[in-house]
């Protein structure tokens, strides 16, 4: 590896989504020379820019009084901790609930567009987000340019132009430069195959999640778990990776109007219409597995409280029935389960708790004249609730290394409030950028030896093994069969054994010619690294808690498992610790 370009900066921000952009802005505002490195282009990179149909985008959780006098930051904090089921850091959750309103108003002042209330026309349309006790979800105006976060990236990038911040686009970071527990930069490669060495006082990772492990997901193809894997190789700890969110997603619609309804409702309130879940043979798959004390209507009604799968209530049977049907070979010709609305009596539709839009009026309008009221659904991977272990300023155990957004663990837990990732990204983006700028200003000397990265690259020997495409395809199949929704020890053991082979024997033998295929090989190794920790965590946690569901351990076990699994590398060996995140926000110690 020959270095073609050398770049000196104070703070290096890796990523181009909401969290990375907010961190870069904060760093630059605090006087640091800041450089953003993005795989694609600013405004076109990251999950937060992913386009979405329909008017409504994501939602921002903020207890600013908009939802009524019953709400407050303290209530918001309690909601976070209740949804986390013991798996969140109380200090980080408390800060998120307290600072979210200020971050939202700040962005609104800069020109951020929110959904307007249909009655008073003010830009604060509040609804109930997933697992929330109060209607504090501030809807964002989705669009094809800014995705489900609307103009959020645009308003922040406009502010960036006023400060000392360079944006380097279409560059992939290979790995971090770390020596003696000090991060001092990174090595990247551009589309021409040139190697770039970034030397800096601090690095902020904001590379998003790892949903590309799964065949169907809600992220663009460039979100490949890079930040998790880079931090892990550097010596940072990761935790709570078994808590992955899955959401029911339409894969085929026999009705254009029905598709519009489901898209507008994201996967939540349309369940109150009480459809039938049927397999390819027309069998009601939900009815046949429900316990005697639960009926379909109850399960559907509970489902309106949260879009993602959770093992915490009776709505879990919807998701379990879908996956059991698919895995048994009775899926529809499209590979999913059929949701049938044909027997609905539209005159007796009941109004559910408000989410993003009224169910009754929308459903009546869109479905009244349709003859074939069926869609095919399966599960889509959404977001990782765990990630890199950080403190309240985004600092990792590695000096000079910080992380933001979906890459971090702590503010969320076994389940997560809807809209919590966007508000978290901005709250901790600001805090982390500020801290990274301060840290870099105090650095006197930097050891930028990158020999470890050179050694990693030399593993890829351009041999005649399986291609990265075939390895990714197998990884996605393994994840689909053994990780989505219902898990069991036998399947997890098989996945664990096979992924060790993929990492140790196959990805380093994947052929490549040119920098593009090399990048794909490196990304694939990152995905495998994260998936391995997901599988090991899921195998180890012998209980069902929130988004983690074990067929062979169906109940929550607070006596044995009210603690998180922390992974790290010690002298190249995989190690874990079982520790409970602090539950008292007044306890300033990072972990017990």
N, C-alpha and C positions, 0 to 999 in steps of 0.2 A: 504494500500500500504506500503510494507516494502522495504526500500532501501537496495539493495544487494551489490552495488558497488559505491564508491565515487571517482570522478575524478576531480582533480584541474588542471586548465590551465589558460593561459592569455586570449586567444581569442578562442571562440567556433564558428566553421563554420558549419552550418546545410545545407547539400546538397552535390551533387557529380557531377554536370554538369560543363559547362565551367565557368560560373560566380562564382560559389562556389570555384572551383579549383583555379581560378586566384586570388580570394580574399584571400584564404588560403596561396598561394605562396607569395603574397604581405605582408601579416601579418607576416609570418615567416621571410621574407627577412628584415623586419624592427625590428627584434629582439624579437618578441613575441613568447612565447611557444604557439603553435597553435594546435588545435585538430579539425579534420574534422569528422563529424558524417554523415554516408550515409545509406540510406534505403537498398540499394543493395551493389554493389561493385564499387570501383573507376574504371572508364572506361566502366561500364555497367549500370550506373544510370543517369537519367536526359534525357530531350528531345534532347539535343545536341548529345547524343550518339545513338540515334534511328537509326537503320540500314535503308539504302535506296538502291534500285536497281539503276543501271546505273552508269556512270562515274562521273557525276557532282553532287556535294552536294550543300550545301548552298553557299552563297556569302557574302563576307565581303565588306562593304562600306568604302572606304578610298580615299580621294582626294589627291593622291600623285603624280599626273601628268601622271599616267599611261593611263588615258582615253583621254588625249589631253590637250592642253594649255588652253582650255576654262574652265576647272574645277579648283577649289580651295577649301580650307576649308570654305571660305565665301559662295561660291556657294552651297556647301554641306549643310551648315547651313540653307540657304534659302530654299533648297529643303525639309529639315526636317520640318521647320516651315510651309511651304506651304502645305505639306501633313497632318500636324497636325490640320489644320483648326482652330487654336486658342486654342487648347487643350494641348499644350506642354509648359513646362517651358523653356523659351528662354535661361536661364543661362545654364541649363543642356544640351540643344541641342547644344549650342555654344561649350561647352567643348567637347562633343562627336565628333563634326566635326573637331576640332583642334587637338585632341589627338589620333584619330583613326589611322592615318598613322604611328605614332611612335609605337603604340602598335602592329600593323601588322608587321612592320620591325623587332621589337624585337622578335616576335614569329618566324619569318622566319629565323632569325639568330640562334634561338634555334633548328631549324630543321623542322618547320611547312611547310607542302607541299601545294602548290597552283597549280591550273591548269595552264599549260604553254600555252602561246600564240602560235597558230598553225603556225604563220609566222616566228617570230624571236626566238621561243622556250624559251623565258624568262618566269619565273613563275608569270606572271601578265596578265592573260587573262581577259580583262575588257569588260563587257557588261552593258546594261541598266537594273538595278533592278527596282522593282515596284516603280512608282511615281517619279523616278529620272530623272532629266533633262540632266544628263551627264553619259557617260559609265564608272562608277567607281566601278563596281562590280567585286571583285576578287574571282574567283571561287575556291572552295575547292574540293579536290579529295575525293569523297565518297568511303566508303568501309564498308564491313559487320562488321568489328571489331570496327571502330570508328564512324560509322554512317555517317550522312551527313556533319559532321565537320572533317572527316578524322582523322588525327593523332594529332589534336589540344589538346585533353586531355592528350594524351601520352607525348607530349613534355613538358607540364606544370608539370605533375606528376613526370617526370624524374628530373626536376629542384627541386621539393619538397624534394627529397631524400638528398639534400645538406643542408637542414635546419631542425630546431627543429619543426617538424610537425608529429603528430601521426594521423593515419587514422583508425577510428573505423567503420567497415562495418557491414551491416545487423542489424542495430539498428534504430528503429523508435522513433523520438522525440515526446513525448506526448504533452508537452506544455512548455512555457517559465516560468522561475521564475522571477517575477516582484513584487517589494515592493516599495511603495512611489516613483513611476515613475522611478525606477532604475531596469534595467535588470541585473541579476547577474548569469544567467545560465539557465539550462533546465533539465527536467526529460525525460529519454528515457527508452525504453524496448527492450530487445534483443529477438532473436528467441527462446531462452530457457525460456522466461518469467521472466527473472531477470530485476529488476528496477535499473537504473543507474542514479546517480545524478551528473551532471556536474556543477561545481562551477567555475566562471570566472569573469574577469573584463569587457568583452564585448562579444556580440553575433552578428554574421552575418547570416542573413537568405538568403539562396540561393536555395530555394526548387522548383523553377520553377512555371509553370502556373497552370491552373485549367480546361484544356480542357476535362478532364474526366467527366465533367458535361454533355457532349454531347455524343450521341451514337456512332458517328464516329468521330475520332479525330486523330491528328498526334503526340500523345504523348504516352509514355508507361503507364501501369496501375498504377504505383506508384506515378504519378504526380497528387496529389489530392487536390491541393489548400491549403496545410498545412501551408505554410508560411504566406499567406494572413490572414488565420483564426487565427493563433497564435498571429500575430502582432495586429490584430483587437481586440482580447480578452484582450491583454495587454494594450490597450489604444491608439495604433497608428491609424492614419487616413488612409483611402483608398479612391481612386478617379479614375474616368474614366473607371469604370468597365463595362459600357454599350458598350464600344468600343472593341468588340471581332472580331478577324479576322476569316472569313470562306473562304474556298477554294473548288473549284470543284474537285472532286476526282472520279477516276474510281473504280466502284465496280464490274464490270464484263466486259470482252472483248470477242467478238466472233472471234477475231483474235489475235494470239500471237504477230505478227509483229506490229499491231496497238497498243497493250499494251506497247510494247517497245518504240514506238514513243511518246506516251503520257507520259510515265515515264521519258523519256529523256528531255521532254519539260516542265515538272512539271505542266502544266496546262495553259501555256501562248501562245506561238507562234503558236501552231497547229490550233488555232482559225482562223488564216488568210487563212486557206484552205476553209473557208466558208461552214462548214457542215450544216446539218439540225438538229434541235432539235425536236424530235417527241415523242408522248406519246404512250401508248400501242395500240392505235387504228390507229396509223400512222399519226395523225394530227400534223401539224407544230405549236408547242406551242409558239414559239417566234414570228412568223409572226403575230399571231392573237392578241397579246397584245402590239406590238410596236406602239408608237405614229406615226401619219401620217408623221411627218417631219424627222423620223429616219428609215433607212433601216437596214436589217440584216448585210450587209457587214460593215457598219459603226460601229455597235455595236460590231461585232467580232474584227474589227481592233482596236478599243479602248481597247478591253479586253487584247490585247498584252502588254499594258502599265503596267498592274498589275495583278498578280495572284489572290490575295484576292478580295472578294466582296467589292465594295464601291458604295455608293449612289451618288457619285459626278459627274458621267458622264453616257453616254448612254449604257455602258457595263452592267449597273445594270439590264437591262431588261433580260439578259441571266440568271442571278441568280434568279431574280424574277419569270421568266417563269418556271424554274426548280422547285422551291418550290411550286408555285401555282399548278403545275401539280401533284406533289406528294401529297399535302394536299387535292386535289380534288378527289383523289382516282383513277387517271388515270396513275399511275406510271407503269413502266414495271414490268414483273414478278419478277425481281430482286430488286424492290423497288426504282428504280431511273428513270431517263429520258434517252432515247436513243439518242446518238449523231451519226448521219448517215453521212459517208463520201463517200457513193457509187456513188454520182453524180459528184464528183470532176473531173475536167479536169486537169490532171497532167501536160499537156503541157503548161498550162497558170498559173501555181502557181507563185504568186508574192512574192518577198523576203521582209520580214518584218524587222523592226528595230532589230538589234541583241540582243539576250538575252543570252542564254547559249549555243545554237548551231544553225546552219543554218537550217531553216525550209525546204527550197526547196529541198536540196540534201537529207536530212534525210527522208522526206516524200516520195519522189520519190523512193528511195531505198526500203523503208520498205513496202509501200502500193501498189507498182506497180502491183504485181501479186496476191494480196489477193482478194478473191471473196466476202467475207462478211466483209465489212468495217464498223462495228458498235461497239460502246461501250456503257455501261450503267454508268451513273454518278449520283452523288448526292453531298451534301456538307459535308465537314469535318471541324471541329473546329480546328483552328491552334494555335493562340496565343492571350493572353490578352494584350492589349495595355496600360491598366491602372495598378493600383496596390497600393503598400504602398507608402505613401508620404515621400520623402527623400529630403535632400539638396544635394549640389554638392559633398559632401563627403560620401553619402550614409547613413547619420544620420537620424533617425526618431525622433518623438517627445519624445520618451522614452529614457532616458539617458542610454547609453551603448548598445542600440539596433540599428543595422544597417541592411541594406538589399541591395541585388544586383540582376542583371539579370532580368528575366521576372517578378520577384516579385515586381519591383519598377515601379512607375509612374513618369512622368516628361519628359524623353528624347523623348517620342513618344506622339501621340495624337489620333485624330479621325481616321486617317490612318497612316501607318508606311512605311518608305522606306524599300524595300527588302534588307535583309542582315543587317539591322540596329540592330537587337537583338544580333547577335553575336559580332559585334564590340562594342556595348554598354556594353555587359557583361564583355568584357576585359578592356575597358576604365575605367568603374566604379568598376570593380573587383579590379584593381590595387589601385585606389584612396581609396576605402572603406577599403581594407585590411590595408593600411598604416594608415588611421585614427583610425581604431579600435585598432591597435597595440599601437598607441600613447595614446589613451584614457585609455586602460587597464593599462598602465604603471603608470598612475596618480591616480589610485584607491587605497585608503588606507584601507577602510573597506567595507565588503560586507554583506548585509542581505540576506541570502539564505533560508528564510522561504518559504516552498512550500505548505502551507496549502491550497491555492486556487486550486492547481492541485489535491490535495487529494479530495477536495469537488467536483470538476468536475468529477473525476472518480467514485465517489459514486452515481452520477446520473444514471449510467448504472447499472441497478438492476437485470440483467439476468432474465428478465421476459419472458412472452410468446407472445410478440407482433410480428409484422412483422419482417422478417429478413432484414439485411442490404442489401442483394441482391435484395429483392423485392423493397426496398426503392430506391436504386440506379436505378433500372429499371424504376420506375415511374418518378424519377427525369430526366432521359435521355429522356423519352417520352415527358415530359412537355417541356424540353428545345428544342427538335426537333420540336414540334408543335407551340411553341410560341416565341422562341428567334432567331432561325436561319434565317438570311437574313431579311425577311419582318415581322415586328411586328405591333401589334395594341393594343389599350387600353383595349378592351374586353378580349383578350387572356392574356395580362399581368396582369390584375386584377385577373383573375382566377388562374394563376400561383402563384401570390403573396399570395393569400389567402391559397392555398393548401400548399405551401412551409412553411408557418408559422405553419400549422398543423403538417407537417413532422418533423419540428424542435422541437416544443413544446410538442408534444404528442407521436410521433412514434419512432424516432431514439433512445431516451433514454430507450425505452421499448423493443428494439431489443434484442433477446436472444443471449447469447454468452457462450461458454465454452472454456476456455483456452485463452492464450494471442493473438493467431492469429485472432480469431473472435473479440476480444476486439479491436485490432488495426484496423480492418476493420470498426467497429462501429465508432471509433474515426475519421478515415479518411472520412467516410460518413458524419459525422457531420460537418467536415471541408468543404466538397463539398457543403453541404446544406447552410452553412454560407455564402460562396462566391456567390452561385447562388441567394440567397435571395437579396444580395446587387446589383447583376447584374440586376435582375428583377425590383427592386425598382428604380434603376437608369434609366433603359429603360422606365419604366412607367412615371417617372417624366419628362424626356427630351421629350417635345412635339415639335419635329422637326425631320428632317432627316439630319444627318451630318456624312460624312465618312462611317465607317462600321456600324453605327447605322441608321436603316431605319424604319420609321414609316409609315404604310399604311394610317393612319388617319392624319398625318402631314408630307407631302411629300417634303416640301421645307426647306432649311436651314433658321434659324431665328436668325440672329446676334443681333437683337435688344433685344431679351429676353433671348437667350441661348448661347451667346458668353462667357460662363463661365463653370467651372467644378463643379461637385457635389462631395463634400467631406463628407465621412461618418466616424463616430466614436462612441464609447460607452462612455456615461457619467453616472456614478453610475448605470451601467447595462442597461441604456435606450439608444435606438438607436437614434442618432442625425445626422443632416446633415447641411451643409453650402454650399451656392453657392458663389464661388469666381473665379476670373479669375487668371490663372497662369500669372506670369510676362511675358511680351512680349518684354521687353527691357533687353538684356543681361547685360547691364552695371548697372542695378538696383540690388544691392546685397541683398535686402530684399527677404526673401523666398517667400512670397505671399503678394498680396495686400489685 
